[in-house]
């Protein structure tokens, strides 16, 4: 099997940053060189290796159990991976092996604890030892269900787990609830459900890898970008607290997160300190997604101005693309939000305040493993105050986490996205030093 996609751009290439890209995963559909099937690689639907995880209590209850494992593509040789990453504009300097990629569908729970399914991307090196160290990578914000690592064969979305696998790790990237082939809407910035989906993806990966004759180490290197940086901290805390019977936290390296969403990100967004169009999208996503879980308003007209009150909720149904979001929303917050909508973000009370307490405590603990915070000065989407606040919170718990400024690196006109591009290879090199 050989798969290829033509390179496309979301928005006008020569336009403003907003037209180039206004949310972290609006690059769906970017291209890669052709990829080929691996001889003898699993195909179709299977539950291979489920016995490998039966010892865990979570597996006995169904969480993390494999529903299916589909072979997606292979980059057979290191030079194939190098060409692939170079085309995606990622650093290929850490490539050692070819890779095989799979989509796993697994059992997990929704934000209310009810059984559901989710999907994710597992990338394994074609070589190396029989025992692989897992790297969990949680991705940034997307709007369409296909804005997920397991749904793309090239470009920005799967590049991090492919980078980790080609360096000899097991690259494990959950799509999140409601993304990929998972049912329902995506509960955006809901750290608890991001945590359970990420943990159960690790369990499903372990079950699958056991069926291939290899094993996953217990120690997990945890990283993530943007939205995924907060998700990474949620997963890391769960691993350290012993929520899984096998996996434990080994290292932690989030990139460009909105760790203090209510105390740093929303104030910067409302003050006009961030890129205007991405601020519009993030404000809309916040109100729509949080309302689904926490009931912030009875009618969209309470928080959104006409004509957007009639259409904005539907834009975040998982079936609309980033381009449709850009075309269906105004250029500024003043045209999007009512006075009440702005006040709800600026001075949260009640359910909104409760929801933000969950997003804003992700750094309020003490990782007992090597920890670094990666960011890029001039980030136009995630204010760098987030990283400063996270570092301060960790320090209160006795953790001196170095902040690594990745410098002036842009990707499609976005410093925010550029931090993921440069940070991925930087984290691989750091993990190699820790071995």
N, C-alpha and C positions, 0 to 999 in steps of 0.2 A: 504494500500500500504506500502511495506517495501523496502527501498533502502539500498544498501551497496556497498562499493567499496573496493577492495584489496589495501593495501598500496604499493605504488611504489615510486621509487626515480628517479629524473632527473639527469643523469650523474652517474659516479662511486661514490659510497658512501664513499669509503676509499681514494679517490683521493684528489687532491688539492681543494682549495676553489672554483676555477673556475669550476672544475668537479662537485663539490657539488651543486653549484648554482651560476650563474653569473648575473642574473637579478632578480628583486624582486619577480616576479610571475612565475618562472619556476618550481614551485612545483605543477602544475596542476595535479590532479589525486591522491593526497594524501588521505589517508583513513579516515573513521570515523566509529563509531559503527552504527548499523542499525538504520534507522529513520522510523517513522511510521506516517500514515495519522491521522490527528485529526478528531474526529467525527464531522460531520457537517461542516467541513472546505470547503471553496469555491474550486472548481476544474474547469479545463478547461478555456475557454476564456470568459471574462465578461468585462463590462464597468461600474461595480458597483460604485456608488458614484460620478459620473462625475458632478452631479448637485452641489455637495459640493464645487466645485472650480469655478463655473461659474461667481462668483462675481469678480474674478480677471480679469484684462484686458488681461493678458497673456493667460488665459484659453479661453477667447472669441476669441483670434486669433489662438487658437489651441495648443499653447505651454503648455505642461504639461498635456494635455488631455490623458486619458487612452485609449490605443488601446486594451490591454488584460491584464489580471491578472491571472496567473496560480499558483495554489497551488503546492508546491514542496515537502515539507516534514515537519514532526513535531518531536520534541523531547518533549514528553508529560510531563515529570516530571523533577524537578530540578536535580535529580540524573542522568537522561538521558543526560542532558546538561553537567553535571560534567564529565561524562564518555566521552562524545564527545570531549569536550575541552581538557581533559587530553590526549586523544589519539592524538589530534592535537598539543600537547605540549604547550598549552596555559594555563594560570592561571585560575583556576575555582573557586577561592576564593570569587568572587563577585556574584555567581549564586544564584538567589532567585526563579526563575520561569522556567517552561518549555517554549518552543517557537514554533511558527508556521512560516514557511518561504514561501515566494511567489516571483515569477518573474513577475515584471511589465514591460510592453512594453508601451511606451508613445511617444507623439509627441514632437519634439524639432526642433532645427535648426542646420545646418551644419556650418563650419567656415565662409561660405560666406553668411549666413543668410537665406539659402534656407530650406524649410521644409524637415524634415527627421524623423526617429524614432530612439529610443535608448532603452536599457533595463537596469534593475538593480534589486537588491535584497532588499526586504522589509522583516524584521524579527520582529514579534510582540510577546510580552510576553503573556503567557497563564495565565493571572491573573493580579493583580494590579488594579488600578483605570480605569475609563472610559476615562480619559484624560492622554495622553502620551506625554512626552517630546521627541522630535525627536533628534537623534544624526546622523548627516551626516558623513559617513566615505568614503573617496575617496582612492582607492587602489593604489599600486605601479605598476611598469612597467611590462607589459606582452607582449608576441609576438603573441600567438595564440588567436583566438577569444574566446576560452574557458578558457583563463587565466583571468576569470572574476568572481566576487562573485556569480552571479546568475546561473553560469554554473557548479558549483561544489557542491557536497553534503557533502564534508568533507575537513579538512585540513586548510592550511594557508589562503586561499582566503576568505571563508565566516566566519572564526573564529571571527574577530572583530565585525561585526554586530550581530552575535549570542551572543557574550559576552555582548554587550550593551543591547540587548533585554532581555536576561536572568536576567539582573539587574533591569529591569522594564522600560527601555526606548524603543522607537521605533527605531530599527537599520535600517538605510537607506543607501544603498551602490550602487551608479550608476556604471554601467559597463564601461561608456564612449562611445563616438561615435566610431563606427566601431568595437566595442568589444561586447561580448555577442551575441545577435541575431540582432544587429544593422547592417545596410548595409554599404558597402564600407570599405576603409582602415581606420585605426586609426590615427588621427592627433596627434601624440605623442608630449607631452610637449607644446601643444597649449592651454595656460591658458584660453583665451576667450571661446573656445568651451568646455573646461572642466567645466568652470563656468556655461555656459548655460545648459549643460547636467545635472549638479548637481542640479541647481535650478529647472529645469523642473522635475527632479526625485522627489524632495520634493513635488512639486505640485501634481504629479501623486499619490504619497503616501498619501497625504492628501485626495484626492478624493476617493481612495480605502478605507482608514480607516474610513471615514465618512459613507460609505456603510455598515460597520460592527457594527455601533452603538457606535463607539468610536470617539474621536477627537484627533488631534495633537495640542499641545501647539504652541503658536506663536514663542516662543524663541527656537532657534535651537542651539544646541551644535555642533560645526563644528570641525572635526578632519580629518586627512588623513596621509598617510605614503608614504615617498619617492616621486615619481612623484605626488602622491596624497596629499602630504603636500603643494606643490605649488597650486594645484587645490583647496585645502581647503581654502587657503588664498584668492584665487580669489572668491570663493563662499562667504566667510565671508565679504569681501569688498562689494560685490553685495547686500547682505542682509542688511548690515549697511546703505548703500546708498539708501535703500528703493525700490529696483528693484522688490520686490514682495509686493502685497497688503495685505498679511496676515503674512508671516513669517518675523522674524527679528532675528538678531544675538544675541545669549545669552552667548556663551563662545567659546573660540578658543584654540585649542591644537594640532598643527601639529607635526609630528614626522619625524625626519631624512630627511629633504627635501633638494633639490638642489635649494635653494631659489635664489642664485646668480649663475645661471647656466653658464653665460658667464664670470663672474669675479672671480669665485672660483672653480666651478666644472670642467669646461673644462681645465683651466690651471693645476689643480692638475692631471687630467687624462693624459694630454699631457706630464707632467713632470715625469710620472711614479710613482706617489705617491699613486695610487690606485691599486686595484687588476687588473693584466694585461688583463685577458680574459674579465672581465666585462667592462673594459675600451674599448676594441675592439668593443663589442656589442653596448655600449652607443654611441661611435663615429659614428659607422655605422648607428644606428637608427637616430641619430641627422641629419646626412646629407641626408638620404633618406626621413625621414618624413618632415623635413624643406623644402626640395626641392619640395615636392608635393604642398606645400602651397605658397612658396616664390620664387621658381625658382632660385636656387643657381647655377645650372650647366646645360649645354645642354646635356652632355653625362656622364654616370657614370665613364668612363675612365679618365675624368678630375680629379676626386677626389679619385678613387679607383684603386689600382694596379691590373694587371692581376694575376690570372684568376678571381679574385673576382669582377671585374668590370662587368663581364657578368652575375653574379648570385646574387649579394648581394641585389639588389632592390627586387627581387622576394621573398627573405627570409622574408621580412617584409610585406607580403601581408595578414596577418591574418590567413593563412592556414598552416603555418609552425610552428612547435613546438620549444620549447627552445633547445631541443637536436639537432634538425636540424640546428638551428642557430649556436650552438657551433661547430658542425661538418662542417658547411659550411663557417666558418670564420677562419682566422689565429690566432695564439697565441699572436701576438704582433701588435701594431699599425704600426710599421715600415714596416710590410709586408702587411698591409691593405691600408694605405693611400699613395697617391702620395704627392709630395712636395706641390702642390697646395691645396690638400685636408687638409693637416696638417695646412697650412697657413690660410686657410679659418676658421678653428677652433681657431687658435692661435691669429689671427689678423683680426677679422671679419670686413667687410665693406659692404656697400650697403644693399641688402635684408637680409643677414645674421645678420648684426648689428641691423637692424630694428626688426627682429624676436627675437633677444636676449634682446632687450629693453623691450619687452613684458614679457618674462620669468623672467627678473631680477628686475622688479619693484613690485613684489608681497608683499614685506614688507614695501613699501614706502607709508605708510598711518598710521592712528592712530585708532586702534580698541578701542572702548569705552566699552569694556566688559572684564571680567577676561580672561587673556591670558597667556599661558605658551608655551615654546618651548622645546620639548623633543628630546634628541639625545643620542648617545652612543659613548664614547671615543673609538678610534680604529676602527671606521666604515671604511670598506675597499671599499665601493662603493660611498657613499656621504661624501665628505670631511667635517669635522666638521667646517671648515672655513665658510661653508654656514650658519650654525646656528649663528656663531659669527657676520657675516655680517648682518643677519636678525635682530638680537638683536640691533645692532648699528643703523640700519635704523629705527626701531621702536622707539628707544630712541631719534632720531632726531625729532620725532613727539611728544615727551613727554610721551611715553609709556615705562615703566620699566617692560619688560617682563622677568620673571625668566626663566633661562635655567635649565632644569632638566636632569642631566646625569644619564642614566639608568644603567650604570655600565657595567661590563664584562659579557654580556649575548650573547651567540651564538646560532644560530639555523641552523642546517645543515652546520656547519662550517662557518657561516656568522654572523658577528657582526651587519651588516646592518639589516638583517632579524630579528635578535634577538631583536633589538630595537622595532620593531613592536609587537613582542610577549609580551615583558615586558611592553611596553608602553600602550598597550590596557587596561590591568587591572588597571594600575596606573591612567589612565585617568578616568576610571569609579569611582575609589575612590575619585578622585579630584572633579568630577561632583557631587557625593553624598554629599561632604562637602559644595558645593555651593547651594544645595537645601534649 
